[in-house]
Amino acid sequence: MPADDPIAAFGTADQPAKEAIDAGKPVLLRLVNSSEEPHRLHIGGTPYTVTAIDGNPVQGATPLPEGQR
């Protein structure tokens, strides 16, 4: 599969999973890239901030390399 093909993290690409969250409530997602390739992550419909990769603080756009969480 080419690296730019969409991959669903929750549900499937054509039927993504949905969760109702109260407006303004912070949500923590822990994402794990268990593949051998880096992936771009997109969260649509809301602003988000990546605060750390493997417990190390990050600033700005940061790739999530293979095997990282």
Rosetta silent file (secondary structure, phi, psi, omega in degrees, C-alpha in Angstrom):
SEQUENCE: MPADDPIAAFGTADQPAKEAIDAGKPVLLRLVNSSEEPHRLHIGGTPYTVTAIDGNPVQGATPLPEGQR
SCORE:     score description
SCORE:     0.000 S_00000001
   1 L     0.000  126.829  177.402    0.000    0.000    0.000 S_00000001
   2 L   -59.486  148.958 -175.460    1.494    3.417   -0.956 S_00000001
   3 L   -61.007  -26.055 -177.365    2.346    5.632    2.024 S_00000001
   4 L   -89.550   -2.153  176.997   -0.200    8.300    1.014 S_00000001
   5 L   -69.561  137.998 -179.953   -3.208    5.937    0.904 S_00000001
   6 L   -67.850  139.869  176.664   -5.669    6.654    3.746 S_00000001
   7 L  -128.065  128.951  179.951   -5.720    4.175    6.617 S_00000001
   8 L   -80.130  129.820  175.963   -8.449    4.298    9.249 S_00000001
   9 L   -83.094  -29.962 -178.469   -7.204    4.377   12.838 S_00000001
  10 L  -132.836  123.913 -176.374  -10.685    3.758   14.225 S_00000001
  11 E    79.489 -143.169  178.008  -13.284    1.763   12.309 S_00000001
  12 L  -125.596  166.146 -177.282  -12.644    1.424    8.581 S_00000001
  13 L   -58.213  -36.213 -179.221  -11.741    3.935    5.863 S_00000001
  14 L   -92.776  -11.876  177.042  -15.323    3.953    4.537 S_00000001
  15 L  -139.485   74.002 -178.731  -17.021    3.702    7.969 S_00000001
  16 E   -66.183  147.345  176.670  -14.920    5.561   10.554 S_00000001
  17 L   -71.206  147.947  179.737  -15.848    5.122   14.213 S_00000001
  18 L  -128.459  140.191  176.180  -17.438    8.157   15.897 S_00000001
  19 L  -128.140  131.997  175.841  -17.478    9.166   19.550 S_00000001
  20 L   -82.440  127.225  179.606  -19.591   11.990   20.980 S_00000001
  21 L  -126.805  136.368  177.286  -17.515   14.292   23.193 S_00000001
  22 L   -60.435  137.839  179.095  -18.831   17.286   25.131 S_00000001
  23 L   -55.927  134.459  177.950  -17.741   20.591   23.560 S_00000001
  24 L    83.058   -6.211 -178.911  -14.614   21.986   25.204 S_00000001
  25 L   -81.195  125.834  177.337  -13.743   18.724   26.967 S_00000001
  26 L   -67.273  145.428  179.501  -10.071   17.749   26.545 S_00000001
  27 L  -130.342  133.295  176.608   -9.451   14.300   25.073 S_00000001
  28 L  -106.886  121.952  175.334   -6.222   12.318   25.280 S_00000001
  29 L  -111.474  130.729  173.604   -5.534    9.877   22.441 S_00000001
  30 L  -106.904  113.677 -176.865   -2.618    7.503   22.634 S_00000001
  31 L  -108.605  137.600 -179.927   -1.703    6.441   19.107 S_00000001
  32 L  -121.779  125.056  173.764    0.747    3.653   18.294 S_00000001
  33 L   -94.455   98.963 -177.555    2.377    3.231   14.893 S_00000001
  34 L   -95.423   10.809 -179.643    3.061   -0.517   14.859 S_00000001
  35 L   -91.310 -178.542  177.303    3.963   -0.614   11.171 S_00000001
  36 L   -95.845    6.241 -176.673    7.340   -0.455    9.470 S_00000001
  37 L  -127.029  147.330  172.351    6.513    2.889    7.817 S_00000001
  38 L   -70.519  152.181  179.857    5.957    6.436    9.141 S_00000001
  39 E  -132.575  144.830  170.429    2.366    7.709    8.846 S_00000001
  40 L   -87.406  133.757  179.610    0.753   11.140    8.693 S_00000001
  41 L  -107.519  132.853  178.636   -2.107   11.407   11.168 S_00000001
  42 L  -125.260  129.341  174.560   -5.130   13.579   10.428 S_00000001
  43 L  -117.216  108.162 -173.890   -7.889   14.341   12.894 S_00000001
  44 L   -85.321  149.009  171.258  -10.703   16.053   11.000 S_00000001
  45 L    86.980    0.748 -179.527  -13.223   18.533   12.285 S_00000001
  46 L  -159.941  147.964  174.225  -11.346   19.844   15.314 S_00000001
  47 L   -72.886  152.301  177.539   -8.029   21.439   16.224 S_00000001
  48 L  -148.553  162.508 -179.923   -5.553   19.217   18.072 S_00000001
  49 L  -133.204  129.687  171.368   -2.089   19.355   19.593 S_00000001
  50 L   -86.294  122.327 -175.935    0.553   16.640   19.756 S_00000001
  51 L  -101.911  -25.131 -178.150    2.185   17.069   23.160 S_00000001
  52 E  -160.464  152.638  170.608    4.666   14.184   23.305 S_00000001
  53 E  -125.585  120.981 -175.375    6.108   11.232   21.410 S_00000001
  54 L    51.463   38.616  176.873    7.225    8.354   23.622 S_00000001
  55 L    81.817   -1.081  179.447    7.042   10.717   26.600 S_00000001
  56 E   -99.720  125.595 -179.093    9.314   13.330   24.997 S_00000001
  57 E   -58.663  146.020  177.109    7.769   16.785   24.509 S_00000001
  58 L  -130.017  158.929  175.173    7.413   17.963   20.890 S_00000001
  59 L  -132.779  134.577  177.405    6.720   21.299   19.211 S_00000001
  60 L    73.824 -169.426  179.996    5.118   21.769   15.820 S_00000001
  61 L   -68.028  126.552 -177.754    4.604   19.108   13.155 S_00000001
  62 L  -135.621  126.148  178.261    6.573   16.009   14.085 S_00000001
  63 L   -66.646  147.421  174.285    6.645   12.703   12.181 S_00000001
  64 E  -101.366   96.065 -176.193    5.662    9.571   14.080 S_00000001
  65 L   -65.314  164.286  178.460    8.368    7.111   12.964 S_00000001
  66 L   -55.879  141.897  177.110    7.799    3.383   12.673 S_00000001
  67 L    76.015    3.999 -178.799    7.631    1.593   16.001 S_00000001
  68 L   -98.383  161.825  178.139    6.938    4.801   17.962 S_00000001
  69 L  -141.840    0.000    0.000    3.963    5.627   20.166 S_00000001
